[in-house]
Amino acid sequence: MLVTIFNAVVAVVCLLAFFVGQANAVWYEATGQAVVRNGDKETARHAATQEALKQAMLFAGASVHSVAKLTNGLLKNEEMTIRSTGEVDQLELVDEVYSGDVITVSIRADIFPREKICAAKEDQKHFATTHFRVRNRAQLTQGNIPNFDISITQQIAQAMRDKTENLVITYIAPHTAKFDSRYTDENIRTLSAQSNTQFVLVGVIDDLSMTNKEPSVFTPWRDGTSLRAFAMTIQVYDGINGGLLLTKSYQNQGEWTFDRFENVDEFSTTFWQSLYGQTVNATIAEAVEDIKEATACQPITGRVINIAGDKISISLGRDNGISENDELFLYQAKEIVDNRGRKYLQYSLYPGKFVVTKAFGNSSLVVNESAGMMANIQEHDFVVKK
């Protein structure tokens, strides 16, 4: 292909969006560079444009696989080796600048990701969480279940293991956290970094109140029954790339078959197999499916943890589905705030071909195989599987 002619092609991709949603259109701005050889500016222009569009599409969830023609005036009669998992609604040529023997081409692509179709769907997703916060702890005195926050957090972790093949809560902080809205982003990133996980699950138990249902006038010989509410709200964040991926509330109620003053073991099989425990488990199962859907197309992202010569150590390994010879993106990420307070994420990709040479349980060694490609990679930069 044309791009392989050049030994210096660089792409910088800026994601212009408040939060990345799987079903929403996102504008991607990509800048590609190529060296002009023997005065052939047109060939260099095509190479730079191809590289910029390729990087933007890959970041949006495409895969380099088959040939598609994108002919809205920007790449007329030019074939691209891209099979997109999304749809390109619009392409724009933003800028084209020549500086010496280097051409820089900037494009913008409006991309609509297709739902439930993505390369990252089967990747291992690791989560961190804290004990779910109980909004009204006085409700725990009914049945004397003071450790329900710990118990349900463990139950959700077990449900993820049992009901999915690739969602795992690998870290539960031994405390209950109340995420103040002013510092939520900072707290999420801190928990993600401390636990070496990408995703953070935050949960609140909104209601555990009890009500008594009197016997029916048609069956006065029966005792009244007690009904107990179960309502919770969950939020799922991407602790590395930023952004809220899911927020949802659930409401249910089930029959409380225990005596009102009985001390209930909230960790016991008896509790979880009771009518109320089954009600809670049914709600948990629904939440797990929602979490799976919300994170399905989020690419697995890790961090650069060490650099020694040409060897780059990263925080992803076999536990994350990384294997030897896998190709990765390495990039810097930063948040930009405009004069209206709106937040934008900007990704700057390092040039070169980064390949895994050794994969361990929770880390890997990576090298840059592209000759002539220089990159000032630093610790705490990010890495994502292609």
Disulfide bonds with the S-S distance in Angstrom:
Cys118-Cys297 2.31
